[in-house]
Amino acid sequence: MSDYAVVNPATGETVKEYPTITDDELRDAIARADAAYRSWGRTTTPEERAAIIRRVGDLHSERRDELAAIIVREMGKPIEQAYGEVDFAADIYRYHADTAPELLKDQPIDLLAGEGTAVIRHSPLGVILGIMPWNFPYYQVARFAGPSLIIGNSVLLKHAPQCPESALAIEKIYRDAGMPDGAYINIFATNEQVEWVIADPRVQGVSLTGSERAGSAVAAIAGRNLKKVALELGGSDPFILLSADDLDKVAEDAAAARLDNSGQSCNAAKRFIVVDDLYEPFVAKLTAKLAESQPSDPTREDSKLGPLSSATAAHRLQEQLDRAVAHGASLHATGERNGNFFAPIVLTDIAEDNPARREEFFGPVASVYRVANEDEAIEVANDIPFGLGSYVYTTDPEQAQRVADKIDAGMVFVNVVLADGAELPFGGVKRSGTGREMGRLATDEFVNKKLIRVV
């Protein structure tokens, strides 16, 4: 089977295969992208580029039904969540079209001595390679490509091998929006080809959203070639519960945060850290709430939980669960597994030496930890290699700020879940990556902040 193929995870059917790009085609793509940057990035204004990006967002909205159906086939996302992803991608493009031109204006510097002027001018870097994952096929591309293109860079986009149909749909949207030839090019490249793309002197940076392993590999290649790199990697986000006026609402939020995208979201709440007096009732309420969302056909409008993205993903999750139980964890199942479909699971009694304690479970699995107090909750939350997002639930505003300051994470959400926004920066620390996407900070990634001093 080809590296790039649509394999419906709900049925196992191979829908269509796509050939990988040849080396000669890839060299041509790099040359076209470089030529596009030298015209697009240097002869157009941010306002002109933003107008095209706005049209990209509008076309996502206009083609909403088509785009949503594609990712249900490709990776099993429940249809209503697929619509939500398309809408969010459209919002991201429009947000950057609205805000980036202002952010890219020259920034004057007040001189301490001497005559003349000095400004920081935001200029493009050149060709940027984007390596995108399967779990949010449109949203991930939007948050990388939108600001990068408004800056004036050109983009080579390598999507996940199981998302070729959505990758081509995105490329067509860019073309139909009026993007110049070569400014945005989809490439069905192999990992070996990606290595020499990064090494090519015309390629000035690489952005990867994916696994910790993929991030380490790409960062090593980029480092050898002295290339700018932005990494958005995995997470095992803590959900710290310290006090509650309405425990039913907290359990409802916890379940929603865990099951988003069938549990396959990097910044989903995955480890629930609960103070002792709330632990037993919370476990009971969370388990009951999770049980309400049993896996179903993702094409159904009422589906809340679809299959895992592939047979490989399902096998990997089962191996993790078996290993966790073998090391003493208690598994509370809410239903049965059926192929790639997993009913939600709660894990408790996870000892310090259990591998599950520091792994990321990419599926509908909630791990719950009992702690004595706030300090122990913070200790457990930070005792992990990752540092992407985090959640704090408390009725004490001062405690909320205190805990938020002490959590090692790129994002903290207090008393709320699923609150991402186009205006909010996204990114992590530790082994969850480097750099920020979305919000105002997105325009600070692949840009040359050029000093121009004039006397």
LINWOLIN-V994969 format. One record per residue. N is the residue number from 1. RES is the residue in three letters. PHI is phi in radians with two decimals (none if undefined). BURIAL is + if it has 24 or more other ideal C-beta (glycine too) atoms within 12 Angstrom, else -. Layout:
N|RES|PHI|BURIAL + N|RES|PHI|BURIAL
This chain:
1|MET|none|- + 2|SER|-1.09|- + 3|ASP|-1.02|+ + 4|TYR|-1.85|+ + 5|ALA|-2.73|+ + 6|VAL|-1.63|+ + 7|VAL|-2.09|+ + 8|ASN|-1.11|+ + 9|PRO|-1.24|+ + 10|ALA|-1.34|+ + 11|THR|-2.09|- + 12|GLY|1.43|- + 13|GLU|-1.31|- + 14|THR|-1.44|- + 15|VAL|-1.38|+ + 16|LYS|-2.85|- + 17|GLU|-1.95|- + 18|TYR|-2.27|+ + 19|PRO|-1.27|- + 20|THR|-1.31|+ + 21|ILE|-1.23|+ + 22|THR|-1.39|- + 23|ASP|-1.06|- + 24|ASP|-1.13|- + 25|GLU|-1.12|- + 26|LEU|-1.21|+ + 27|ARG|-1.08|- + 28|ASP|-1.13|- + 29|ALA|-1.09|+ + 30|ILE|-1.10|+ + 31|ALA|-1.11|+ + 32|ARG|-1.14|+ + 33|ALA|-1.13|+ + 34|ASP|-1.15|+ + 35|ALA|-1.12|- + 36|ALA|-1.12|+ + 37|TYR|-1.04|+ + 38|ARG|-1.23|- + 39|SER|-1.76|- + 40|TRP|-1.00|+ + 41|GLY|-1.34|+ + 42|ARG|-1.93|- + 43|THR|-2.04|- + 44|THR|-1.97|+ + 45|THR|-1.62|- + 46|PRO|-0.97|+ + 47|GLU|-1.14|- + 48|GLU|-1.17|- + 49|ARG|-1.20|+ + 50|ALA|-1.11|+ + 51|ALA|-1.08|+ + 52|ILE|-1.22|+ + 53|ILE|-1.12|+ + 54|ARG|-1.06|+ + 55|ARG|-1.15|+ + 56|VAL|-1.02|+ + 57|GLY|-1.08|+ + 58|ASP|-1.10|+ + 59|LEU|-1.20|+ + 60|HIS|-1.04|+ + 61|SER|-1.17|+ + 62|GLU|-1.15|- + 63|ARG|-1.82|+ + 64|ARG|-0.93|+ + 65|ASP|-1.09|- + 66|GLU|-1.08|+ + 67|LEU|-1.15|+ + 68|ALA|-1.12|+ + 69|ALA|-1.06|+ + 70|ILE|-1.07|+ + 71|ILE|-1.34|+ + 72|VAL|-1.10|+ + 73|ARG|-1.17|+ + 74|GLU|-1.29|+ + 75|MET|-2.37|+ + 76|GLY|1.39|+ + 77|LYS|-1.17|+ + 78|PRO|-0.95|+ + 79|ILE|-1.01|+ + 80|GLU|-1.14|+ + 81|GLN|-1.23|+ + 82|ALA|-1.12|+ + 83|TYR|-1.03|+ + 84|GLY|-1.06|+ + 85|GLU|-1.17|+ + 86|VAL|-1.05|+ + 87|ASP|-1.07|+ + 88|PHE|-1.15|+ + 89|ALA|-1.04|+ + 90|ALA|-1.06|+ + 91|ASP|-1.10|+ + 92|ILE|-1.12|+ + 93|TYR|-1.03|+ + 94|ARG|-1.19|+ + 95|TYR|-1.05|+ + 96|HIS|-1.19|+ + 97|ALA|-1.08|+ + 98|ASP|-1.32|+ + 99|THR|-1.84|+ + 100|ALA|-1.08|+ + 101|PRO|-0.97|+ + 102|GLU|-1.19|- + 103|LEU|-1.20|+ + 104|LEU|-1.58|+ + 105|LYS|-1.18|- + 106|ASP|-0.97|- + 107|GLN|-1.93|- + 108|PRO|-1.16|- + 109|ILE|-2.06|- + 110|ASP|-1.34|- + 111|LEU|-1.30|- + 112|LEU|-1.43|- + 113|ALA|-2.74|- + 114|GLY|1.58|- + 115|GLU|-1.66|- + 116|GLY|1.66|- + 117|THR|-2.36|- + 118|ALA|-2.57|- + 119|VAL|-2.40|- + 120|ILE|-1.72|- + 121|ARG|-1.86|+ + 122|HIS|-1.56|+ + 123|SER|-2.07|+ + 124|PRO|-1.22|+ + 125|LEU|-1.61|+ + 126|GLY|2.50|+ + 127|VAL|-1.43|+ + 128|ILE|-2.08|+ + 129|LEU|-1.61|+ + 130|GLY|-1.91|+ + 131|ILE|-2.03|+ + 132|MET|-1.96|+ + 133|PRO|-1.67|+ + 134|TRP|-1.55|+ + 135|ASN|-1.34|+ + 136|PHE|-2.39|+ + 137|PRO|-1.07|+ + 138|TYR|-1.67|+ + 139|TYR|-1.06|+ + 140|GLN|-1.12|+ + 141|VAL|-1.16|+ + 142|ALA|-1.05|+ + 143|ARG|-1.28|+ + 144|PHE|-1.56|+ + 145|ALA|-1.31|+ + 146|GLY|-0.95|+ + 147|PRO|-1.16|+ + 148|SER|-1.07|+ + 149|LEU|-1.31|+ + 150|ILE|-1.13|+ + 151|ILE|-1.05|+ + 152|GLY|2.05|+ + 153|ASN|-1.27|+ + 154|SER|-1.87|+ + 155|VAL|-2.21|+ + 156|LEU|-1.78|+ + 157|LEU|-2.01|+ + 158|LYS|-1.75|+ + 159|HIS|-1.56|+ + 160|ALA|-1.12|+ + 161|PRO|-1.03|+ + 162|GLN|-1.61|+ + 163|CYS|-2.14|+ + 164|PRO|-1.22|+ + 165|GLU|-1.20|+ + 166|SER|-1.19|+ + 167|ALA|-1.06|+ + 168|LEU|-1.22|+ + 169|ALA|-1.13|+ + 170|ILE|-1.15|+ + 171|GLU|-1.04|+ + 172|LYS|-1.12|- + 173|ILE|-1.05|+ + 174|TYR|-1.07|+ + 175|ARG|-1.12|- + 176|ASP|-1.20|- + 177|ALA|-1.36|+ + 178|GLY|1.77|- + 179|MET|-1.12|+ + 180|PRO|-1.05|+ + 181|ASP|-0.98|- + 182|GLY|1.62|+ + 183|ALA|-1.27|+ + 184|TYR|-2.39|+ + 185|ILE|-2.24|+ + 186|ASN|-1.42|+ + 187|ILE|-2.26|+ + 188|PHE|-1.56|+ + 189|ALA|-1.68|+ + 190|THR|-1.50|- + 191|ASN|-1.08|- + 192|GLU|-1.15|- + 193|GLN|-1.16|+ + 194|VAL|-1.02|+ + 195|GLU|-1.04|+ + 196|TRP|-1.43|- + 197|VAL|-1.13|+ + 198|ILE|-1.06|+ + 199|ALA|-1.31|+ + 200|ASP|-1.07|+ + 201|PRO|-1.12|- + 202|ARG|-1.37|+ + 203|VAL|-1.58|+ + 204|GLN|-1.79|+ + 205|GLY|-2.99|+ + 206|VAL|-2.49|+ + 207|SER|-2.08|+ + 208|LEU|-2.17|+ + 209|THR|-2.04|+ + 210|GLY|3.04|+ + 211|SER|-1.39|+ + 212|GLU|-1.05|+ + 213|ARG|-1.11|- + 214|ALA|-1.11|+ + 215|GLY|-1.08|+ + 216|SER|-1.09|- + 217|ALA|-1.14|+ + 218|VAL|-1.17|+ + 219|ALA|-1.09|+ + 220|ALA|-1.14|- + 221|ILE|-1.16|+ + 222|ALA|-1.09|+ + 223|GLY|-1.10|- + 224|ARG|-1.07|- + 225|ASN|-1.84|+ + 226|LEU|0.96|- + 227|LYS|-1.94|+ + 228|LYS|-1.08|+ + 229|VAL|-2.41|+ + 230|ALA|-2.16|+ + 231|LEU|-2.20|+ + 232|GLU|-2.05|+ + 233|LEU|-1.99|+ + 234|GLY|-1.32|+ + 235|GLY|-2.75|+ + 236|SER|-2.33|+ + 237|ASP|-1.18|+ + 238|PRO|-1.39|+ + 239|PHE|-2.15|+ + 240|ILE|-1.65|+ + 241|LEU|-1.95|+ + 242|LEU|-1.92|+ + 243|SER|-2.83|+ + 244|ALA|-2.74|+ + 245|ASP|-1.50|- + 246|ASP|-2.33|- + 247|LEU|-1.19|+ + 248|ASP|-1.08|- + 249|LYS|-1.17|- + 250|VAL|-1.10|+ + 251|ALA|-1.11|+ + 252|GLU|-1.13|+ + 253|ASP|-1.10|+ + 254|ALA|-1.07|+ + 255|ALA|-1.13|+ + 256|ALA|-1.09|+ + 257|ALA|-1.18|+ + 258|ARG|-1.43|+ + 259|LEU|-1.65|+ + 260|ASP|-0.96|+ + 261|ASN|1.00|+ + 262|SER|0.99|+ + 263|GLY|1.40|+ + 264|GLN|-1.92|+ + 265|SER|-2.23|+ + 266|CYS|-1.05|+ + 267|ASN|-1.81|+ + 268|ALA|-1.30|+ + 269|ALA|-1.15|+ + 270|LYS|-2.18|+ + 271|ARG|-2.03|+ + 272|PHE|-1.75|+ + 273|ILE|-1.93|+ + 274|VAL|-2.19|+ + 275|VAL|-1.14|+ + 276|ASP|-0.95|- + 277|ASP|-1.26|- + 278|LEU|-1.84|+ + 279|TYR|-1.04|+ + 280|GLU|-1.06|- + 281|PRO|-1.11|- + 282|PHE|-1.16|+ + 283|VAL|-1.00|+ + 284|ALA|-1.12|- + 285|LYS|-1.22|+ + 286|LEU|-1.11|+ + 287|THR|-1.06|+ + 288|ALA|-1.12|- + 289|LYS|-1.19|+ + 290|LEU|-1.08|+ + 291|ALA|-1.11|+ + 292|GLU|-1.22|- + 293|SER|-1.93|+ + 294|GLN|-1.57|+ + 295|PRO|-1.10|+ + 296|SER|-2.66|+ + 297|ASP|-1.00|- + 298|PRO|-1.18|+ + 299|THR|-1.40|+ + 300|ARG|-1.29|- + 301|GLU|-1.11|- + 302|ASP|-1.64|- + 303|SER|-1.23|+ + 304|LYS|-1.88|+ + 305|LEU|-2.49|+ + 306|GLY|-1.74|+ + 307|PRO|-1.31|+ + 308|LEU|-1.16|+ + 309|SER|-1.19|+ + 310|SER|-2.89|+ + 311|ALA|-1.11|- + 312|THR|-1.10|- + 313|ALA|-1.12|+ + 314|ALA|-1.14|+ + 315|HIS|-1.11|- + 316|ARG|-1.13|+ + 317|LEU|-1.14|+ + 318|GLN|-1.11|+ + 319|GLU|-1.05|- + 320|GLN|-1.09|+ + 321|LEU|-1.12|+ + 322|ASP|-1.08|- + 323|ARG|-1.19|- + 324|ALA|-1.09|+ + 325|VAL|-1.17|+ + 326|ALA|-1.07|- + 327|HIS|-1.67|- + 328|GLY|1.86|- + 329|ALA|-1.24|+ + 330|SER|-1.69|- + 331|LEU|-1.88|+ + 332|HIS|-1.96|+ + 333|ALA|-1.51|- + 334|THR|-1.81|+ + 335|GLY|-3.14|- + 336|GLU|-1.83|- + 337|ARG|-1.53|+ + 338|ASN|-2.36|- + 339|GLY|1.13|- + 340|ASN|-1.47|+ + 341|PHE|-1.62|+ + 342|PHE|-1.97|+ + 343|ALA|-1.25|+ + 344|PRO|-1.01|+ + 345|ILE|-2.32|+ + 346|VAL|-2.01|+ + 347|LEU|-1.90|+ + 348|THR|-2.29|+ + 349|ASP|0.98|- + 350|ILE|-1.62|+ + 351|ALA|-1.25|- + 352|GLU|-1.03|- + 353|ASP|-1.61|- + 354|ASN|-1.40|+ + 355|PRO|-0.97|+ + 356|ALA|-1.08|+ + 357|ARG|-1.14|+ + 358|ARG|-2.17|+ + 359|GLU|-1.78|+ + 360|GLU|-1.73|+ + 361|PHE|-1.65|+ + 362|PHE|-1.70|+ + 363|GLY|2.97|+ + 364|PRO|-1.36|+ + 365|VAL|-2.16|+ + 366|ALA|-1.90|+ + 367|SER|-1.73|+ + 368|VAL|-2.09|+ + 369|TYR|-2.12|+ + 370|ARG|-1.70|+ + 371|VAL|-2.30|+ + 372|ALA|-1.47|- + 373|ASN|-2.83|- + 374|GLU|-1.04|+ + 375|ASP|-1.08|- + 376|GLU|-1.18|- + 377|ALA|-1.07|+ + 378|ILE|-1.13|+ + 379|GLU|-1.07|- + 380|VAL|-1.16|+ + 381|ALA|-1.03|+ + 382|ASN|-1.53|+ + 383|ASP|-1.47|+ + 384|ILE|-2.77|+ + 385|PRO|-1.19|- + 386|PHE|-1.59|+ + 387|GLY|-2.82|+ + 388|LEU|-1.57|+ + 389|GLY|-1.89|+ + 390|SER|-2.87|+ + 391|TYR|-2.39|+ + 392|VAL|-2.26|+ + 393|TYR|-2.04|+ + 394|THR|-2.77|+ + 395|THR|-1.62|- + 396|ASP|-1.85|- + 397|PRO|-1.03|- + 398|GLU|-1.16|- + 399|GLN|-1.11|+ + 400|ALA|-1.00|+ + 401|GLN|-1.17|- + 402|ARG|-1.11|- + 403|VAL|-1.21|+ + 404|ALA|-1.00|+ + 405|ASP|-1.15|- + 406|LYS|-1.67|- + 407|ILE|-1.41|+ + 408|ASP|-1.48|+ + 409|ALA|-2.75|+ + 410|GLY|-1.41|+ + 411|MET|-2.51|+ + 412|VAL|-2.29|+ + 413|PHE|-2.02|+ + 414|VAL|-1.87|+ + 415|ASN|1.03|+ + 416|VAL|-2.77|+ + 417|VAL|-2.27|+ + 418|LEU|0.90|+ + 419|ALA|-1.96|- + 420|ASP|-1.09|+ + 421|GLY|-2.60|- + 422|ALA|-1.02|+ + 423|GLU|-1.53|- + 424|LEU|-1.76|+ + 425|PRO|-1.15|+ + 426|PHE|-2.16|+ + 427|GLY|2.91|+ + 428|GLY|-2.35|+ + 429|VAL|-2.25|+ + 430|LYS|0.94|+ + 431|ARG|-1.50|+ + 432|SER|-1.58|+ + 433|GLY|2.12|+ + 434|THR|-2.41|+ + 435|GLY|1.55|+ + 436|ARG|-2.39|+ + 437|GLU|-2.14|+ + 438|MET|1.17|+ + 439|GLY|1.15|+ + 440|ARG|-1.10|- + 441|LEU|-1.21|+ + 442|ALA|-1.09|+ + 443|THR|-1.37|+ + 444|ASP|-1.67|+ + 445|GLU|-1.44|+ + 446|PHE|-1.75|+ + 447|VAL|-2.49|+ + 448|ASN|-1.65|+ + 449|LYS|-1.50|- + 450|LYS|-1.52|- + 451|LEU|-1.40|- + 452|ILE|-2.16|- + 453|ARG|-1.90|- + 454|VAL|-2.15|- + 455|VAL|-2.12|-
